[in-house]
Amino acid sequence: MASKFAEILILIFNVISIICECLVYYVNSNSHIKLLCIYDLIQHVLKIFRIAVYGYSFKGSPYWICVLYSFINRFTHNGSLIMSCITIINFYLAIFHPIQFKNIYLKSRKYIFILSAVYSAIFPLIALYEPVIVGYSDEHVAESLNCSCAYRYRLYQFVLDSVACTIPFSIAEIYCTVRILYEIKITPRDIFKRQLSEKAHLSFSKLIRILFMCVSVTLFSFPYVYLDVISGTAVERKEKKEYEYLDLSNYYVAISGILLFLLLLGSPKTFIKKVKEKWNNNDSSSYYFSNNNNNTYCRSMDTGSEFHLRSIGTDYRTGSVDSGFDHFNLMHSNKNGSMDSGMDRFNALGSVKNISMDSGMDHSTYIYTNTINKKFYQNTSNID
């Protein structure tokens, strides 16, 4: 049984973690970290719902609530651990196998996310076979004190609900971490930092913080596999009953959003700086050309190798587009760009290759010009 003070403390921690997770999600551009935030956010919302509505002991909760809570809790917990592992594997591939990373991993990344989510859901679903398909008697439900685990009492249910399914990913994560740390040791620091910036677009300090965060979560989860097996064996033999109680893992999950914020952003001052950079990047990555009844949107980002022009939902690498009012010519021969609307001339500095625009008509044109400093087609991972 959890005391009222402990419940309130866990509730406060989860609320703060939700705020921190939302802030990390907003300022971060890496899809792995974003998905990790989503998994964690669901965990925090679930814990707040549990304590606020039924209390930590889940007294008086309907049977279906216990089953649904058990599945979502295990699914998001496994998904969060697996995504931490995939994040480290992502950095490993970007650093040591950049060509394969670009040609294979980036193109199949969304499928990897989907498969990891399906994999995370399979094991909790199998564990719910008895409570959902077979069903438990009223006597068993009344005698059980583990609603949040769907009244499990067999060893295989404990194993399937544990983080044992994440062990293959954890082993790969540990190998990648050791390989990265070894490379840091044998490579001069300035050379490694330059390679890290070029291949992964990541600072050295942030890499170390992310490695520490992901590996610590993985190592912290390992002892619970053993504890779940021991508990499952004892419960199946009817040597003891599982009941709801607060342990160290509950507090760790409650403050996980706070830790993620501190490790990735460092401080509120860093967050404010990131927000300003994000706003500046959003302004500098968009050009709007509007007139009486024709609006053309041009968004450009420099990948260091080519310029991509998007106009009304269509991508143009080379050639020309005539919308009736505006004419765009995109060439690959020069490094400087110019725009001529009949009254303004814009010189673009950066790696944008030659652009010329001649509206040929006297229309009001609004041009938002800022330095382009954000990537559009990313060929490597990028954590801001």
C-alpha angles and dihedrals in degrees: 000000000000120000121238091247092053091050092051091047092051090047092053093047091051093050092051090046091054090055092048093047091051091051092049091048091051099051097036123087099186111107093211093057091044092054090046088054091051092053091048093046091056089050093053094046089050093052092048091050091050096051097037097048108029106006123243093289092058093226115181095007119148119254094245091053090058092050094046093046091050093053097045092045095051094040095053092041093054091042091053093051093046092049090052088055093046090051091060092044087052091057092045092055093045092052103039104024106029096157095052089041091056099040101038116014100044092048093050098037097107090052090051089054091050093047092048090052092049091047091051091052099047098072098048089047092054089048089057093058094103100041093044107030103025098026131210126258120250089247093056092049092048093050095045123090099189106085093150089062094048092253094291118182106161128089095234089056091055091049094048091047092050126084091258089112090063094057095096090054091044092054091051090047093051091049092050091047093051091047092051093047090049090052089051089052098050098038122075107255097238092050093048092048091052092048091046091052093048098044104032103017088228134129119239095239092051091050090054092048093050092047090051093048097048097041093046090053090050096047091045091056096051098078090053091064089061093043092051091052092049092047093045092051092050094046094048090051088049091238090131142354127244114237138175114272138149116249135167093278091061092056091045092054090046093056097035092102091053091050091048091052093049095045097046101034102021098207143000088263090060090048092054089050091051092049091053090049090050092051091047091048092050090052095045096047096060134068121185121199109187134171139156102308106348127072121184121190120208120186120180135181129176118238092176093250112053144006122240122202121198117194123175095336096315128105119223122191097172136354133053138291125205114194096174094263106037133044122200125196119187120190134173100214107084136045099217125074131205135190124198118187094169092268109035134051122199125196114200118209118198131058096310109131121223119314124173126184127186116175093184090205136083102250132142108264126191115199122186107200124185135140112285109233108150130089119242103182103032116205094182137034116277128194116187 
